[in-house]
């Protein structure tokens, strides 16, 4: 059977196979600690759940406009003004089925066959794949401690070519958790602008910041395309809701694309999301952010005892990106054996990095401190056996 050649550009998302294996071990009676998936162990906030139930009870299940409920677009715009000091016209906001819907729209609008796209390596793999599906050639620019694991302005200048059309950032980043500060983000925006390109910023983990003040590209680069999601900070993973902020001139073609690609985002989820901005809900979300900060410190402390803590702790999101080259150059086998021997599930770096993924792993601090302490103990036993082998 012959399939479209564009599918060849999409690699498997290995963490999903590892999750399946971990769940199979659980079904067989093993006590598995899940640190592989980017989904904290919090349910959606009760105000969001209640708003979703009301929407269903009141029959709010019909299509919305392709760009989303006007009230939700206004609430998102108010969020930018209140939390980031950014003036964003609600007309520039398109509500989408998850951040993936926003990335799909942006990739189809901004690139075509033969265009080059710059993004950091490591990064979330689907960011690469969306661009490849649109026909673009992705240049994965290796980043590390020197640029604080971000695609900074100097790297943009060094790698930009005549056929480069787009630079994509992720701040905070998945898998490293690192962020660009305001001067750094402004410098990248100017580097792209001066070369006549577009800037696309993944802010899916915006709000989950621990060391730097929260920042949105909408405040320093109003011409940028900005992707965000209700999944991470707002705790609405399964509701499948995100949004895209776009320059005014791009709204009409993006709306046309949305009308044809997915028609509209899920209606009950949009009504539920309105409650995410309420004071009651924000109090819950900030308490959860503080809990994630405590989990980060607990995991960093445990890894420090094992000699594995990163030199630069993550400033946001809920991941640690660890160099395990002392133990392996095959992170996939490393993670598989860790699951089989210690019932601890973490993610191989090959999902995220074109260069260096074979000796990195990602650990998500998405479970409670007691379970994180047990995870460190299991990892310690596993590593001790490797050192003694």
C-alpha positions, -999 to 999 in steps of 0.1 A, spaced: 0 0 0 14 34 -9 7 65 13 13 102 8 51 110 9 43 138 34 37 112 61 74 102 59 83 136 74 65 127 106 84 105 131 66 84 157 61 102 191 81 77 211 67 88 245 33 75 235 47 40 229 64 42 263 32 54 279 14 24 264 41 0 278 38 17 312 1 13 312 4 -24 303 27 -29 333 2 -12 355 -26 -34 341 -3 -64 351 -2 -52 387 30 -32 388 33 2 406 44 25 378 55 61 385 46 82 355 71 110 348 69 107 310 37 126 300 33 164 301 1 162 321 0 170 359 -21 149 382 -46 177 387 -82 175 375 -96 205 356 -104 232 381 -139 229 395 -151 263 382 -142 251 347 -159 217 352 -190 235 366 -191 259 336 -188 229 312 -217 211 329 -239 242 327 -231 246 290 -243 210 284 -273 214 306 -283 246 288 -278 230 253 -248 252 244 -236 226 219 -242 243 185 -214 257 163 -197 289 173 -181 313 148 -149 298 132 -127 322 153 -145 313 185 -170 327 210 -167 365 210 -169 365 248 -139 340 250 -118 361 226 -125 391 248 -116 373 279 -83 362 264 -75 398 253 -83 410 289 -59 383 302 -31 397 280 -38 432 292 -40 423 329 -12 398 332 13 409 305 5 446 299 -2 438 262 -29 455 242 -44 427 220 -75 434 200 -99 404 205 -104 404 167 -68 392 164 -75 361 185 -86 328 170 -98 300 193 -87 266 181 -91 229 188 -60 228 211 -27 245 205 -23 219 177 -51 236 158 -33 269 161 -1 254 149 -18 239 120 -33 272 109 0 291 114 20 265 94 -4 265 65 -5 303 64 32 310 68 52 285 49 52 264 17 74 240 -2 110 250 -1 108 276 27 132 272 56 121 274 92 145 279 122 137 264 156 157 253 186 170 217 189 157 203 213 121 213 209 86 198 210 87 174 180 52 183 166 65 218 160 89 204 135 63 180 120 37 207 114 62 227 94 74 196 75 38 187 66 34 222 51 64 214 29 90 235 47 125 225 55 132 227 92 166 237 104 169 224 139 195 247 155 214 230 183 211 250 216 226 245 250 238 263 281 255 291 262 221 304 249 202 291 279 187 264 258 169 289 236 171 301 199 186 336 206 192 365 183 228 356 176 217 321 165 190 335 143 215 358 126 240 330 121 216 306 106 193 329 86 195 324 48 178 339 18 152 311 17 145 313 55 109 325 60 101 318 97 117 315 131 98 296 158 105 300 195 91 281 225 92 299 258 90 283 283 103 254 263 94 218 262 116 198 270 141 221 288 118 244 307 139 274 298 127 309 289 137 340 270 136 372 291 122 404 277 155 417 262 162 383 246 127 380 231 128 416 218 162 409 202 150 378 184 119 397 172 141 424 158 165 399 142 136 383 124 119 416 115 150 431 100 154 401 77 118 403 64 107 370 81 79 359 104 81 350 141 60 323 156 61 319 194 49 288 213 37 301 247 18 269 256 35 268 291 31 306 297 20 311 333 40 282 346 70 304 354 92 301 386 123 322 383 115 349 357 85 371 356 58 359 331 62 374 296 43 373 264 56 381 229 24 401 225 39 427 248 72 431 229 66 419 194 30 427 183 37 415 147 45 380 160 22 350 157 16 336 192 2 301 200 -12 293 234 -33 266 251 -58 260 279 -41 226 285 -11 234 307 -15 264 331 -53 262 329 -54 224 334 -78 216 306 -59 190 286 -88 168 275 -110 198 266 -88 203 235 -88 241 234 -61 266 224 -58 299 206 -37 319 181 -29 356 182 -21 369 148 -14 403 131 -46 420 119 -38 414 82 -36 376 88 -69 372 105 -91 369 74 -70 341 57 -66 323 90 -104 324 95 -109 310 60 -85 282 69 -103 275 102 -137 274 84 -124 247 61 -100 227 84 -120 223 116 -150 247 113 -148 257 150 -134 247 183 -156 225 206 -184 246 219 -188 233 255 -151 236 260 -152 273 250 -180 280 275 -160 261 302 -129 281 294 -147 313 302 -145 303 339 -108 298 337 -103 335 340 -125 340 370 -108 351 403 -119 318 419 -102 297 392 -71 319 391 -66 313 429 -67 275 422 -43 278 393 -18 299 412 -19 274 441 -11 247 415 18 267 401 32 269 436 28 232 440 47 226 408 75 249 420 78 227 452 79 196 431 106 211 409 127 218 440 121 183 454 131 166 421 162 189 417 173 180 452 170 143 446 189 145 413 216 166 430 222 137 453 225 114 423 249 138 406 224 144 378 209 178 384 212 202 355 235 232 358 207 255 348 174 245 364 142 250 344 126 284 348 91 273 336 69 244 324 72 212 344 102 193 328 138 186 335 162 179 305 190 157 318 223 146 302 227 109 309 258 104 287 277 91 318 254 61 316 242 57 280 243 68 244 210 51 238 183 69 257 155 48 242 170 16 256 178 34 288 142 45 293 128 11 283 150 -7 308 143 18 335 106 10 331 111 -27 330 135 -29 360 121 -1 382 86 7 370 97 43 364 85 59 332 105 89 317 109 100 281 139 94 258 155 126 244 153 113 209 117 125 208 128 161 212 164 165 199 178 158 164 213 162 179 221 148 213 188 132 220 205 98 223 221 109 256 194 130 271 161 122 288 131 143 299 116 140 333 82 156 341 76 167 377 38 161 373 32 140 403 34 146 441 65 150 461 63 116 478 61 99 444 90 120 432 111 109 461 103 73 453 111 80 417 146 93 426 152 62 448 142 39 419 164 59 395 193 57 420 191 19 422 190 17 384 220 39 379 240 21 407 236 -11 388 249 6 356 280 19 375 286 -15 390 283 -34 358 
